[in-house]
Amino acid sequence: MRRKGELSKVMVDQGWPHQVAVLANVESARFDEVLAAREELGACVRGHTFVSEGEFWNVTCFATAENAAEYQARFGGMPFDRNDRSADKPWARWYSGRRKG
């Protein structure tokens, strides 16, 4: 389900294809810095989360590879390939390295 005016996953993937996954507890500990970096680097207003091996991750999406690399350099994490995102239930699992589709 999507609310009127909200970006869909497809729209995010097309407009902001460079995605970075960072551990949720890292972003929580540096919350104000993360918000400032997202605004400075032009991150998409919508991201997503997932669970991998019992850890929660936040994915932030960028229009350019340079901005994604800068965000990753500041906060750690790793590049997120949207093709590794689960399309089935459970939807919030990351299948790193296993491309679907």
C-alpha positions as CSV (number, residue, x, y, z in Angstrom):
1,M,0.0,0.0,0.0
2,R,1.2,3.5,-0.8
3,R,-0.1,6.8,0.4
4,K,-0.9,9.6,-2.1
5,G,2.3,11.6,-2.9
6,E,4.7,9.1,-1.3
7,L,7.6,7.8,-3.3
8,S,7.3,4.2,-4.3
9,K,10.3,1.7,-4.0
10,V,10.6,1.8,-7.8
11,M,10.7,5.6,-7.8
12,V,13.4,5.6,-5.1
13,D,15.4,3.0,-6.9
14,Q,15.3,4.9,-10.2
15,G,16.0,8.4,-8.8
16,W,18.4,7.4,-6.1
17,P,20.1,4.2,-7.3
18,H,23.2,4.4,-5.1
19,Q,22.3,3.0,-1.7
20,V,24.3,2.6,1.5
21,A,23.4,0.3,4.4
22,V,24.6,1.4,7.9
23,L,23.9,-0.3,11.2
24,A,20.9,1.3,12.8
25,N,22.7,1.7,16.2
26,V,25.5,3.7,14.5
27,E,23.0,6.1,13.0
28,S,21.1,6.4,16.2
29,A,24.2,7.3,18.2
30,R,25.1,10.0,15.6
31,F,21.6,11.1,14.8
32,D,22.1,14.9,14.4
33,E,25.2,14.3,12.3
34,V,23.4,11.7,10.1
35,L,20.5,14.1,9.5
36,A,22.9,16.9,8.5
37,A,24.9,14.6,6.2
38,R,21.7,13.4,4.5
39,E,20.6,16.9,3.8
40,E,24.1,18.0,2.6
41,L,24.5,15.1,0.3
42,G,21.0,15.1,-1.2
43,A,19.7,11.8,0.2
44,C,16.2,10.7,-0.7
45,V,13.6,11.5,1.9
46,R,12.6,7.8,1.9
47,G,14.9,5.0,2.8
48,H,14.3,1.5,4.1
49,T,15.4,-0.9,6.8
50,F,16.2,-4.5,7.0
51,V,17.5,-7.2,9.3
52,S,20.6,-9.3,8.6
53,E,22.0,-11.9,11.0
54,G,20.0,-10.4,13.9
55,E,21.2,-6.8,13.2
56,F,19.1,-3.9,12.1
57,W,20.3,-1.8,9.2
58,N,19.1,1.5,7.7
59,V,19.5,2.1,4.0
60,T,20.0,5.7,2.7
61,C,19.6,6.3,-1.0
62,F,21.6,8.8,-3.1
63,A,21.4,10.1,-6.7
64,T,25.2,9.9,-7.3
65,A,27.9,7.4,-6.4
66,E,30.1,10.1,-5.1
67,N,27.6,11.2,-2.4
68,A,26.9,7.6,-1.5
69,A,30.7,7.0,-1.0
70,E,31.0,10.1,1.1
71,Y,28.2,9.0,3.4
72,Q,29.7,5.5,3.7
73,A,33.1,7.0,4.5
74,R,31.5,9.1,7.3
75,F,29.4,6.4,8.9
76,G,30.7,3.1,7.8
77,G,28.4,0.5,6.5
78,M,28.4,-1.0,3.0
79,P,26.9,-0.5,-0.5
80,F,23.4,-2.0,-0.7
81,D,22.4,-3.6,-4.0
82,R,18.6,-3.2,-4.3
83,N,18.5,-6.5,-6.2
84,D,19.4,-8.3,-2.9
85,R,16.3,-6.9,-1.2
86,S,13.7,-9.6,-0.5
87,A,10.6,-9.2,-2.6
88,D,8.8,-12.0,-0.7
89,K,7.9,-12.4,2.9
90,P,9.7,-11.8,5.2
91,W,10.2,-8.5,3.2
92,A,12.8,-7.0,5.6
93,R,15.6,-9.6,5.0
94,W,18.8,-8.8,3.1
95,Y,20.1,-11.6,0.9
96,S,23.6,-10.1,0.4
97,G,25.2,-11.3,-2.7
98,R,22.1,-13.2,-4.0
99,R,20.6,-11.2,-6.8
100,K,16.9,-11.8,-7.4
101,G,15.2,-11.2,-10.8
